[in-house]
Amino acid sequence: MNARQLDRATQLVTNPPPGSKLAAAKEFGFDLTLLLENLVLTPTERLQKLCAAGAFYEEIRRAGERRRMR
């Protein structure tokens, strides 16, 4: 994403057009800034982030299983 695209995306997220899906999502409570955080990442960085989240989930799941076995 180049600087111009990032600027446009930032404008859309901070001030979505009335009646748009982005405006509806913002009104519903979605944190649209998270979209921007991911858009500036490369696909590889996004995949690394996803893998880290998956590993964290597995760690929490295993901890819950160990706790139930006690």
N, C-alpha and C positions, 0 to 999 in steps of 0.2 A: 504494500500500500504506500503510495507516495504522499507527500505532504498535503497536496491539494485534496486528495481523496480522504485523508484523515481529517482535514478541516471540515469537509462536507459531512462526513459521518458524525463528527462531534456536534455540528450544528443540528443535524437531524435528531440525535439522541437528547441533546439538551433542550431543544425546542421542536418537538415533532409536529408535523402539520396536523391541524384539527381534523378529526375524523379518520385519521390514518391508523393502520394497525399498530404502529409505534406509539401513537398517542393512547390507544386503548390499552396497550401493554403497560405503559407508564402509569395510567390511571388505575390499573388493576394492582399495581405495586411492584412490577418487575424493575430491577435495577439495570437500566439500559447501559450504564457505564461498563458493566461486565462484558457486554458485546464489544465495546471499543477495546477493552483490555485484550480480548482474544483476537480481534482483527489486526492488531499491530504485531502479533506473534507470527512467526513463520509456521508453516505446516508441521515442521519437525518439532518446534517448540510446543505447539499445541498438543502433539502426540505425546511428548515427554510429560506435559502437565496431566494429560489424561491417564497415562501409565502410573504416575505418582499418585493420583487420586484413587485409582484401582488398587494399588498396593496398600494404601492407607485403609481403604474399605475392607480389604481382606484381613489386615491386621486387627481391625476392630471386630470383625466377625469372629475371628479365631479367639480373641480375648473373651467374647461373649460365650462362646462354646466352652472354653476352659472354666469360666465362672459357673456355668450351669452344671458342669460335671462335679463340682465340689459338693 
